[in-house]
Amino acid sequence: MISFDLQYFQPNTIEDAINIYEQFISENKKPIYASGGTEIISRARRNEVQPDAIIDLKNIPGFHKCEHKAGKLQIGSAVTLNHAATHSNFPLLKTVIQSIATQTARNKITIGGNLASSLPYREAVLPLLLTDSTIVLATPKGAITKNIHDVFPFNEHLKELELMMEVHLDSKLIKHPHFWIKKTKQSQINYPIVSVAAMHIDNEIRIATSGLTANPLRMKQLEKDILQAVEIEDCLDQIESYLPSPIIDDMIAQSDYRLFLFKQIIKDIAINWKGAS
Ligand SMILES: Cc1cc2nc3c(=O)[nH]c(=O)nc-3n(C[C@H](O)[C@H](O)[C@H](O)COP(=O)(O)OP(=O)(O)OC[C@H]3O[C@@H](n4cnc5c(N)ncnc54)[C@H](O)[C@@H]3O)c2cc1C
């Protein structure tokens, strides 16, 4: 049960969504956007968030598209994880998504909600970081497009009235060889101790990881150093230096263990792929 009063809106247009948001802000009240609503509702039940209004974006046409058009894979922010896994035709995205929550929860959880989640994991972003996706944002002045690396993590870089409309990425990239591994404490359906996605694109090894730090990361310096290293151990010995601190240390796993697993995974990727570069 949610123990406080709030207003619920389901606008049919982006303009209406932004207007409602703006109206609440002007009254010094707290509005919040929702896509699948699973995280907001469970956080509101625990009183971790107390919005005055929930603005549900599900009814906005276009937020549900998942298609290849003009050489781009375009995924609307209200597309559910299951829909994206089935219709994107992007093997790595499908694999990563199928490890998030349960089949039933994935029918509700959306791409937009996963990317803008307050949790550190946000695993659906990993394939999008590897493919240098762009994000289409709705703003009061119209739609703008930004590189994912400039707006991620969203909850730090989105301005107050910006909301995520779509993710775009180059359709040509989706079939490149990929690698993915998720280590969890118990069952496979669980938050990651560490989750690593990698792609071999032309002469590059691209690596992104989640579970180690406050946000998922694209590891561009590590990618470069692995390719140039004569001995891969030179990179592995200083693996911590590639990561911002702190490394997550909680009931799921200690930071040393997370780092140990990460190191092993990077070693496997390098051994398997370096020869092929
Ligand atoms: C059982 C279970 C298991 C899970 N396991 C995993 C896991 O293994 N790995 C993992 O990564 N995640 C996992 N999650 C977390 C889940 O991916 C996130 O909680 C996600 O935020 C839920 O998506 P949603 O669409 O319901 O989000 P919502 O509740 O709608 O929104 C979440 C946040 O995103 C913001 N937001 C939503 N849409 C937009 C938008 N278009 N523009 C701007 N901001 C927006 C909201 O304001 C809110 O702050 C799990 C969740 C559950 C319930």
The ligand as a MOL file (V3000), in Angstrom:
LIG
                    3D

  0  0  0     0  0            999 V3000
M  V30 BEGIN CTAB
M  V30 COUNTS 53 58 0 0 0
M  V30 BEGIN ATOM
M  V30 1 C 12.0130 -8.7920 -9.4860 0
M  V30 2 C 12.9660 -7.7640 -10.0500 0
M  V30 3 C 14.2710 -8.1410 -10.3860 0
M  V30 4 C 15.1440 -7.2250 -10.9730 0
M  V30 5 N 16.3850 -7.6320 -11.3910 0
M  V30 6 C 17.1890 -6.7740 -12.0610 0
M  V30 7 C 18.4450 -7.1790 -12.6040 0
M  V30 8 O 18.8520 -8.3280 -12.4700 0
M  V30 9 N 19.1880 -6.2710 -13.2990 0
M  V30 10 C 18.7500 -4.9710 -13.4930 0
M  V30 11 O 19.4310 -4.1900 -14.1700 0
M  V30 12 N 17.5920 -4.5370 -12.9700 0
M  V30 13 C 16.8120 -5.3910 -12.2630 0
M  V30 14 N 15.6230 -4.9640 -11.7260 0
M  V30 15 C 15.3830 -3.5100 -11.6580 0
M  V30 16 C 14.5360 -2.9380 -12.7810 0
M  V30 17 O 15.1910 -3.0730 -14.0240 0
M  V30 18 C 14.3480 -1.4380 -12.4650 0
M  V30 19 O 13.7100 -1.3030 -11.2030 0
M  V30 20 C 13.5650 -0.6540 -13.4910 0
M  V30 21 O 13.6390 0.7080 -13.1380 0
M  V30 22 C 12.1060 -0.9470 -13.5590 0
M  V30 23 O 11.5910 -0.4070 -14.7730 0
M  V30 24 P 10.1940 0.3410 -14.8340 0
M  V30 25 O 9.8940 0.5590 -16.2780 0
M  V30 26 O 9.1630 -0.3800 -14.0500 0
M  V30 27 O 10.6050 1.7110 -14.1170 0
M  V30 28 P 9.7070 2.8690 -13.4760 0
M  V30 29 O 9.2820 2.4350 -12.1090 0
M  V30 30 O 8.6270 3.3230 -14.4230 0
M  V30 31 O 10.8000 4.0290 -13.3980 0
M  V30 32 C 12.0700 3.8730 -12.7770 0
M  V30 33 C 12.8100 5.2040 -12.8100 0
M  V30 34 O 13.0410 5.6070 -14.1620 0
M  V30 35 C 12.4860 6.9120 -14.4090 0
M  V30 36 N 11.9580 6.8970 -15.7760 0
M  V30 37 C 11.1440 5.9420 -16.3120 0
M  V30 38 N 10.9130 6.2260 -17.6050 0
M  V30 39 C 11.5910 7.3820 -17.8740 0
M  V30 40 C 11.7320 8.1880 -19.0480 0
M  V30 41 N 11.1350 7.8660 -20.2180 0
M  V30 42 N 12.5010 9.3140 -18.9880 0
M  V30 43 C 13.1230 9.6600 -17.8100 0
M  V30 44 N 13.0240 8.9300 -16.6730 0
M  V30 45 C 12.2580 7.8100 -16.7070 0
M  V30 46 C 11.4100 7.0890 -13.3670 0
M  V30 47 O 11.1510 8.4530 -13.0860 0
M  V30 48 C 12.0260 6.3450 -12.1810 0
M  V30 49 O 12.9220 7.1870 -11.4990 0
M  V30 50 C 14.7230 -5.8710 -11.1560 0
M  V30 51 C 13.4310 -5.4740 -10.7710 0
M  V30 52 C 12.5400 -6.4140 -10.2390 0
M  V30 53 C 11.1430 -5.9600 -9.8840 0
M  V30 END ATOM
M  V30 BEGIN BOND
M  V30 1 1 1 2
M  V30 2 1 2 3
M  V30 3 2 2 52
M  V30 4 2 3 4
M  V30 5 1 4 5
M  V30 6 1 4 50
M  V30 7 2 5 6
M  V30 8 1 6 7
M  V30 9 1 6 13
M  V30 10 2 7 8
M  V30 11 1 7 9
M  V30 12 1 9 10
M  V30 13 2 10 11
M  V30 14 1 10 12
M  V30 15 2 12 13
M  V30 16 1 13 14
M  V30 17 1 14 15
M  V30 18 1 14 50
M  V30 19 1 15 16
M  V30 20 1 16 17
M  V30 21 1 16 18
M  V30 22 1 18 19
M  V30 23 1 18 20
M  V30 24 1 20 21
M  V30 25 1 20 22
M  V30 26 1 22 23
M  V30 27 1 23 24
M  V30 28 2 24 25
M  V30 29 1 24 26
M  V30 30 1 24 27
M  V30 31 1 27 28
M  V30 32 2 28 29
M  V30 33 1 28 30
M  V30 34 1 28 31
M  V30 35 1 31 32
M  V30 36 1 32 33
M  V30 37 1 33 34
M  V30 38 1 33 48
M  V30 39 1 34 35
M  V30 40 1 35 36
M  V30 41 1 35 46
M  V30 42 1 36 37
M  V30 43 1 36 45
M  V30 44 2 37 38
M  V30 45 1 38 39
M  V30 46 1 39 40
M  V30 47 2 39 45
M  V30 48 1 40 41
M  V30 49 2 40 42
M  V30 50 1 42 43
M  V30 51 2 43 44
M  V30 52 1 44 45
M  V30 53 1 46 47
M  V30 54 1 46 48
M  V30 55 1 48 49
M  V30 56 2 50 51
M  V30 57 1 51 52
M  V30 58 1 52 53
M  V30 END BOND
M  V30 END CTAB
M  END
